[in-house]
């Protein structure tokens, strides 16, 4: 029998092993703190992520939510946050524990409305968290900050501050998700009423701790009609050399200095050429980022444009920063870039894989035939694409298409997947699912 005496070599050895195991798990576990994950790219570094499941198999738990929503959940440790709508029409932030048990629910705003029938509602922007606080914005413009215990820190109505007559002039609600970085919230509020002389679109930086405005800049555009509205989200590009915000909408993609919002470069005519102008080319898919590369989608069969992050001024050709173009874009799912490849999930489930350096097509294959609203994500050698009816197709990442599984939980969804602590989190219209070990 081994005697556990304080200071014994055996005890020290066992404790060392336990500490190493705990620390190694902590290092490998990764939070998913905002819409496109920890690196703003849809890429997870988690290992042993599930690839197969069903409504009854490989499910840790399923927790019914108050109502429908299209926001991707965010995860920090044993806290999972999502937005929802109640039967009374309240717009709420919900916190669920890693065991699937609801921890708290807080009202952020009210005034829900459905979007294009079954496409969504005002619980569409994804929340964000830094591990101590969580911020949630709704499609109405209501925004709030809570601590992890559910205590309200601050709350505001962006529609009163940056809208017209207390509303945003946007047809289907302000679905853009906030970007959290270094204690600040960055928001693209791209909307308008079709009058070029009274542009209302702005980019805003708020102090995350207080909600107070740090800076606000106008977001000029000569776009007209529905193109003044954007349903895309801003993205942060970060490298060893530079960090800046990318906003996307109203016919332009623009890079902003984080210090004051000033413009670094913009891409315009390539996205919606004036020679064949489409007055309904509103942007929904957001740009994708990777080291040395920004891939910009458009809408409705328009082009995809890849540019260098080091671009300056107006980007129009190879000399000014264009790396390549492709003729057809995803309309809603944002691109995914990983290991030198770009994955484009078209609205009908066709997957296009292209070389990240040249844009040359490598293959084109179809996943499950359906509408696609969620953006693809990568984890542990696999790409996951989620269809509107709730079927997630998993295929191997790489230059050859090899389908691994199709997984159906039997519930519709439009939210992108979140991956954390070895689990996949699915936000269907009915519930929050944790896929993986219990």
C-alpha positions as CSV (number, residue, x, y, z in Angstrom):
1,X,0.0,0.0,0.0
2,X,1.2,3.5,-0.9
3,X,1.2,5.8,2.1
4,X,0.3,9.5,1.3
5,X,2.7,11.4,3.5
6,X,3.3,15.1,3.0
7,X,6.5,15.6,1.1
8,X,6.8,12.0,-0.1
9,X,8.3,11.5,-3.5
10,X,5.3,9.4,-4.6
11,X,2.8,12.2,-3.7
12,X,4.9,14.8,-5.5
13,X,5.1,12.6,-8.6
14,X,1.4,12.0,-8.7
15,X,0.6,15.7,-8.1
16,X,3.0,16.7,-10.8
17,X,1.3,14.4,-13.3
18,X,-2.1,15.8,-12.3
19,X,-1.0,19.4,-12.7
20,X,0.5,18.7,-16.1
21,X,-2.7,17.0,-17.2
22,X,-4.9,19.9,-16.0
23,X,-2.6,22.5,-17.5
24,X,-2.4,20.7,-20.8
25,X,-6.2,20.5,-21.0
26,X,-6.4,24.2,-20.1
27,X,-3.9,25.1,-22.8
28,X,-5.7,23.0,-25.5
29,X,-9.1,24.3,-24.6
30,X,-10.1,27.4,-26.6
31,X,-12.8,29.9,-26.1
32,X,-15.1,31.2,-28.9
33,X,-15.5,34.8,-27.8
34,X,-17.2,36.3,-30.8
35,X,-19.0,35.5,-34.1
36,X,-16.0,34.2,-36.1
37,X,-14.1,32.8,-33.1
38,X,-10.9,33.7,-31.4
39,X,-9.0,34.8,-34.5
40,X,-11.9,36.5,-36.3
41,X,-11.5,33.8,-39.0
42,X,-13.9,30.9,-38.3
43,X,-10.8,28.7,-37.6
44,X,-10.5,26.7,-34.4
45,X,-7.3,25.1,-33.0
46,X,-9.3,22.6,-30.9
47,X,-8.5,18.9,-31.4
48,X,-10.7,15.8,-31.2
49,X,-13.7,17.8,-32.3
50,X,-16.8,15.6,-33.1
51,X,-17.5,14.9,-36.8
52,X,-20.6,12.7,-36.4
53,X,-23.8,13.1,-34.4
54,X,-27.5,12.9,-34.6
55,X,-30.4,14.1,-32.5
56,X,-29.8,11.1,-30.2
57,X,-26.1,10.3,-30.6
58,X,-23.0,12.2,-29.4
59,X,-25.1,14.9,-27.8
60,X,-24.0,16.2,-24.5
61,X,-27.2,18.1,-24.0
62,X,-30.0,20.1,-25.6
63,X,-31.4,23.2,-23.9
64,X,-34.6,24.8,-25.1
65,X,-34.3,28.6,-25.6
66,X,-37.0,31.2,-25.1
67,X,-37.5,31.7,-28.8
68,X,-35.9,31.8,-32.2
69,X,-32.6,33.5,-33.0
70,X,-29.9,33.5,-35.7
71,X,-26.9,34.6,-33.6
72,X,-23.9,32.4,-33.2
73,X,-23.4,31.5,-29.5
74,X,-20.2,32.6,-27.8
75,X,-18.3,30.6,-25.3
76,X,-15.9,31.4,-22.5
77,X,-15.0,28.5,-20.1
78,X,-18.1,27.1,-18.7
79,X,-20.4,30.0,-19.9
80,X,-22.2,29.9,-23.2
81,X,-24.1,33.0,-24.3
82,X,-26.8,33.4,-26.9
83,X,-29.5,35.8,-27.9
84,X,-33.2,35.0,-28.2
85,X,-36.7,36.4,-28.4
86,X,-39.4,35.7,-25.8
87,X,-43.1,35.1,-26.5
88,X,-43.7,38.6,-25.3
89,X,-41.4,40.0,-27.9
90,X,-38.5,40.9,-25.6
91,X,-35.0,40.6,-26.9
92,X,-32.9,38.8,-24.4
93,X,-29.4,37.6,-23.7
94,X,-29.3,34.0,-22.2
95,X,-26.4,32.4,-20.3
96,X,-26.2,28.6,-20.2
97,X,-23.7,26.6,-18.2
98,X,-21.4,23.9,-19.7
99,X,-23.8,21.4,-18.1
100,X,-26.6,22.7,-20.2
101,X,-28.5,24.3,-17.3
102,X,-29.8,27.9,-17.8
103,X,-27.9,30.3,-15.5
104,X,-29.7,33.6,-16.2
105,X,-31.7,35.5,-18.8
106,X,-31.6,39.3,-19.2
107,X,-33.7,41.7,-21.3
108,X,-31.6,43.9,-23.7
109,X,-34.5,45.5,-25.7
110,X,-37.9,45.0,-27.3
111,X,-39.6,45.4,-30.6
112,X,-38.9,42.1,-32.4
113,X,-40.0,41.6,-35.9
114,X,-39.6,38.6,-38.3
115,X,-37.3,39.0,-41.3
116,X,-38.5,37.7,-44.7
117,X,-40.9,35.1,-43.3
118,X,-38.6,32.4,-41.9
119,X,-35.2,34.0,-42.4
120,X,-34.7,35.5,-38.9
121,X,-35.6,38.2,-36.4
122,X,-34.0,40.9,-34.3
123,X,-31.9,38.4,-32.3
124,X,-29.4,38.1,-35.2
125,X,-26.2,40.0,-34.1
126,X,-23.9,37.7,-32.2
127,X,-22.7,38.7,-28.7
128,X,-19.1,38.9,-27.7
129,X,-17.2,38.4,-24.4
130,X,-13.8,38.9,-22.8
131,X,-14.2,36.4,-20.0
132,X,-15.4,38.9,-17.4
133,X,-18.2,40.7,-19.3
134,X,-20.5,39.9,-22.2
135,X,-21.9,42.4,-24.7
136,X,-25.1,41.9,-26.7
137,X,-26.6,44.0,-29.5
138,X,-30.0,43.4,-31.1
139,X,-31.2,44.2,-34.6
140,X,-33.2,47.1,-33.2
141,X,-29.9,48.8,-32.0
142,X,-30.5,48.0,-28.3
143,X,-27.1,47.1,-26.7
144,X,-26.1,46.1,-23.2
145,X,-23.2,44.9,-21.1
146,X,-23.5,42.3,-18.3
147,X,-21.0,40.6,-16.0
148,X,-20.8,36.8,-15.9
149,X,-23.2,36.8,-12.9
150,X,-25.8,38.6,-15.1
151,X,-25.5,42.0,-13.4
152,X,-26.2,44.8,-15.8
153,X,-23.1,47.1,-16.3
154,X,-24.6,49.5,-18.9
155,X,-27.3,49.6,-21.5
156,X,-28.1,52.0,-24.4
157,X,-30.1,52.5,-27.5
158,X,-27.8,52.9,-30.5
159,X,-30.8,53.7,-32.7
160,X,-31.3,56.9,-30.6
161,X,-27.7,57.9,-30.9
162,X,-27.0,57.0,-34.5
163,X,-30.3,56.5,-36.2
164,X,-33.0,58.8,-37.5
165,X,-35.9,59.6,-35.3
166,X,-35.0,56.8,-33.0
167,X,-34.7,54.1,-35.7
168,X,-32.1,52.7,-38.1
169,X,-33.1,53.1,-41.7
170,X,-32.5,49.5,-42.7
171,X,-35.1,47.1,-44.1
172,X,-34.4,44.0,-42.1
173,X,-32.7,45.3,-38.9
174,X,-29.1,45.9,-37.9
175,X,-27.8,42.4,-38.0
176,X,-24.1,43.4,-37.8
177,X,-22.3,41.8,-34.9
178,X,-20.0,44.0,-32.6
179,X,-16.3,43.5,-32.7
180,X,-14.5,43.4,-29.3
181,X,-10.8,44.2,-29.2
182,X,-8.5,45.6,-26.5
183,X,-11.3,47.0,-24.3
184,X,-13.2,48.6,-27.2
185,X,-16.4,47.8,-29.2
186,X,-16.3,48.5,-32.9
187,X,-19.6,48.8,-34.8
188,X,-20.5,49.3,-38.4
189,X,-23.9,50.9,-38.6
190,X,-24.5,51.1,-42.4
191,X,-28.0,52.3,-43.2
192,X,-29.8,55.1,-45.0
193,X,-33.0,56.2,-46.8
194,X,-31.9,56.6,-50.4
195,X,-30.9,60.3,-50.2
196,X,-27.2,60.8,-51.1
197,X,-27.2,64.2,-49.4
198,X,-28.3,62.8,-46.0
199,X,-26.1,59.8,-45.4
200,X,-26.6,58.2,-42.1
201,X,-24.0,55.4,-42.2
202,X,-21.3,55.6,-39.5
203,X,-18.5,53.5,-37.9
204,X,-18.4,53.8,-34.2
205,X,-15.9,52.9,-31.4
206,X,-17.2,52.6,-27.9
207,X,-15.4,52.1,-24.6
208,X,-16.5,48.6,-23.7
209,X,-16.5,49.2,-20.0
210,X,-18.8,52.2,-20.1
211,X,-20.5,52.3,-23.5
212,X,-19.2,55.9,-24.0
213,X,-18.2,56.9,-27.5
214,X,-14.5,57.0,-28.2
215,X,-14.8,58.1,-31.8
216,X,-17.4,58.1,-34.7
217,X,-16.6,58.5,-38.4
218,X,-19.0,58.9,-41.3
219,X,-19.0,56.0,-43.8
220,X,-19.3,57.8,-47.2
221,X,-20.7,56.0,-50.2
222,X,-22.3,56.8,-53.5
223,X,-24.4,53.6,-53.3
224,X,-28.1,54.0,-53.8
225,X,-31.4,52.3,-53.0
226,X,-31.1,49.0,-51.1
227,X,-27.3,49.1,-51.4
228,X,-27.1,51.7,-48.6
229,X,-28.0,48.9,-46.2
230,X,-25.5,46.3,-45.0
231,X,-26.3,43.0,-43.1
232,X,-22.6,42.0,-43.0
233,X,-20.4,42.3,-39.9
234,X,-17.2,44.2,-39.4
235,X,-14.0,42.1,-39.1
236,X,-10.7,42.8,-37.4
237,X,-7.5,42.1,-39.3
238,X,-4.5,41.5,-37.0
239,X,-0.9,40.6,-37.9
240,X,2.6,41.3,-36.4
241,X,2.8,44.4,-38.5
242,X,-0.7,46.0,-38.3
243,X,-4.2,45.8,-36.9
244,X,-7.2,47.5,-38.4
245,X,-11.0,47.2,-38.7
246,X,-12.7,46.2,-41.9
247,X,-16.2,47.4,-42.6
248,X,-18.3,46.0,-45.5
249,X,-21.4,47.5,-47.1
250,X,-22.9,50.2,-49.3
251,X,-20.9,49.1,-52.3
252,X,-17.5,49.4,-50.5
253,X,-15.1,47.5,-48.2
254,X,-13.1,49.9,-46.1
255,X,-10.2,49.6,-43.7
256,X,-10.1,51.8,-40.7
257,X,-7.4,52.9,-38.3
258,X,-8.3,51.7,-34.8
259,X,-7.1,54.8,-33.2
260,X,-9.5,57.3,-34.8
261,X,-11.4,55.5,-37.5
262,X,-9.6,57.2,-40.3
263,X,-9.7,55.4,-43.6
264,X,-6.7,53.4,-44.7
265,X,-8.0,51.9,-48.0
266,X,-11.2,51.1,-49.8
267,X,-12.4,48.7,-52.5
268,X,-15.3,49.9,-54.6
269,X,-15.9,49.5,-58.3
270,X,-14.8,45.9,-58.4
271,X,-17.7,44.9,-56.0
272,X,-20.6,46.6,-57.8
273,X,-19.4,48.2,-61.0
274,X,-21.2,51.3,-62.1
275,X,-21.2,50.1,-65.7
276,X,-23.7,47.3,-64.7
277,X,-24.9,48.6,-61.4
278,X,-27.2,46.4,-59.3
279,X,-29.4,48.5,-57.0
280,X,-30.2,45.5,-54.8
281,X,-26.7,44.3,-54.2
282,X,-26.8,44.6,-50.4
283,X,-23.9,42.8,-48.7
284,X,-24.7,40.0,-46.2
285,X,-21.6,37.8,-46.2
286,X,-18.6,39.4,-44.4
287,X,-14.9,39.5,-45.5
288,X,-12.6,36.6,-44.5
289,X,-9.0,37.2,-43.2
290,X,-5.8,35.2,-43.1
291,X,-2.1,36.3,-42.9
292,X,-1.4,38.5,-45.9
293,X,-4.9,38.0,-47.4
294,X,-8.4,39.5,-47.2
295,X,-11.1,37.8,-49.3
296,X,-14.1,40.1,-50.0
297,X,-17.5,38.6,-51.0
298,X,-20.3,40.6,-52.6
299,X,-23.9,39.3,-53.2
300,X,-26.3,37.8,-55.7
301,X,-23.8,36.2,-58.0
302,X,-21.4,39.1,-57.9
303,X,-17.6,38.7,-57.7
304,X,-15.2,37.7,-55.0
305,X,-12.1,39.9,-54.7
306,X,-8.9,39.1,-52.8
307,X,-6.7,42.0,-51.8
308,X,-3.5,42.6,-49.8
309,X,-3.8,43.9,-46.3
310,X,-1.0,46.4,-47.2
311,X,-3.2,48.1,-49.7
312,X,-3.5,51.9,-49.8
313,X,-6.1,54.4,-51.0
314,X,-8.6,53.2,-53.6
315,X,-8.0,49.6,-54.5
316,X,-8.8,48.9,-58.2
317,X,-6.1,46.7,-59.7
318,X,-3.0,44.6,-59.1
319,X,-0.8,47.6,-58.6
320,X,-3.1,49.0,-55.9
321,X,-3.5,45.7,-54.0
322,X,-5.8,43.3,-55.9
323,X,-4.4,39.7,-55.7
324,X,-7.1,37.9,-57.7
325,X,-10.8,37.9,-58.4
326,X,-13.4,35.1,-58.9
327,X,-16.6,35.5,-60.8
328,X,-19.2,34.3,-58.3
329,X,-19.7,34.9,-54.6
330,X,-21.6,33.3,-51.7
331,X,-24.6,35.5,-50.9
332,X,-24.8,34.9,-47.2
333,X,-22.1,32.5,-45.8
334,X,-18.8,34.3,-45.3
335,X,-15.7,32.7,-46.9
336,X,-13.3,30.5,-44.9
337,X,-9.5,30.6,-45.4
338,X,-7.2,27.9,-44.0
339,X,-3.8,26.4,-44.9
340,X,-3.6,28.1,-48.3
341,X,-7.1,27.4,-49.4
342,X,-10.3,29.5,-49.7
343,X,-13.6,27.7,-49.1
344,X,-16.8,29.4,-50.5
345,X,-20.2,28.0,-49.5
346,X,-22.8,29.1,-52.1
347,X,-26.4,29.7,-51.2
348,X,-27.4,26.3,-52.7
349,X,-24.8,24.2,-50.9
350,X,-22.2,24.1,-53.7
351,X,-18.7,24.2,-52.1
352,X,-16.0,26.0,-54.1
353,X,-12.4,25.5,-53.1
354,X,-9.8,27.9,-54.5
355,X,-6.1,28.4,-54.1
356,X,-5.5,31.3,-51.7
357,X,-2.5,32.7,-53.6
358,X,-4.0,32.7,-57.1
359,X,-7.8,32.2,-56.7
360,X,-7.6,29.3,-59.1
361,X,-10.5,26.8,-58.6
362,X,-9.4,23.5,-57.2
363,X,-12.7,21.7,-57.0
364,X,-16.5,22.4,-56.9
365,X,-18.7,19.9,-55.0
366,X,-22.2,20.0,-53.5
367,X,-23.1,19.4,-49.9
368,X,-26.7,18.8,-48.9
369,X,-29.0,20.6,-51.3
370,X,-30.7,23.4,-49.3
371,X,-30.5,27.1,-48.4
372,X,-27.3,28.0,-46.6
373,X,-27.1,30.9,-44.2
374,X,-24.4,29.9,-41.7
375,X,-20.7,30.5,-42.4
376,X,-18.3,27.5,-42.7
377,X,-15.9,26.8,-39.8
378,X,-12.7,24.8,-39.6
379,X,-11.5,22.5,-36.8
380,X,-9.0,19.6,-36.6
381,X,-8.6,18.9,-40.3
382,X,-12.3,19.3,-41.2
383,X,-14.6,21.9,-42.6
384,X,-18.2,22.2,-41.3
385,X,-21.0,23.7,-43.4
386,X,-24.6,24.0,-41.9
387,X,-27.7,23.9,-44.1
388,X,-30.8,25.9,-43.2
389,X,-32.8,22.7,-42.4
390,X,-30.2,21.8,-39.7
391,X,-28.0,19.3,-41.5
392,X,-24.3,19.8,-41.0
393,X,-22.0,18.4,-43.7
394,X,-18.4,17.6,-42.6
395,X,-15.6,17.2,-45.2
396,X,-11.9,16.9,-45.0
397,X,-9.9,20.1,-45.4
398,X,-7.5,20.0,-48.4
399,X,-7.2,20.0,-52.1
400,X,-9.5,17.0,-52.6
401,X,-13.1,16.8,-51.5
402,X,-13.8,13.9,-49.2
403,X,-17.1,14.0,-47.3
404,X,-16.9,12.5,-43.8
405,X,-20.5,12.8,-42.5
406,X,-23.9,14.5,-42.8
407,X,-25.4,15.2,-39.3
408,X,-29.0,16.0,-38.8
409,X,-30.6,17.2,-35.5
410,X,-34.0,17.8,-37.1
411,X,-34.2,21.5,-36.3
412,X,-33.7,24.5,-38.6
413,X,-30.8,26.9,-38.0
414,X,-29.2,29.9,-39.6
415,X,-26.5,30.5,-36.9
416,X,-22.9,29.6,-37.6
417,X,-21.3,26.9,-35.4
418,X,-19.2,27.7,-32.3
419,X,-16.4,25.3,-31.2
420,X,-14.9,25.3,-27.7
421,X,-13.6,22.8,-25.2
422,X,-13.9,19.9,-27.6
423,X,-17.5,20.6,-28.3
424,X,-19.6,22.0,-31.1
425,X,-22.4,24.4,-30.2
426,X,-25.4,24.6,-32.5
427,X,-27.9,27.3,-32.1
428,X,-31.1,26.1,-33.8
429,X,-34.3,28.1,-33.9
430,X,-35.5,26.0,-31.0
431,X,-32.6,25.2,-28.8
432,X,-28.9,25.3,-28.0
433,X,-27.2,22.0,-28.6
434,X,-23.8,20.8,-27.2
435,X,-22.3,18.2,-29.5
436,X,-19.6,16.0,-27.9
437,X,-18.9,14.3,-24.6
438,X,-21.0,15.0,-21.6
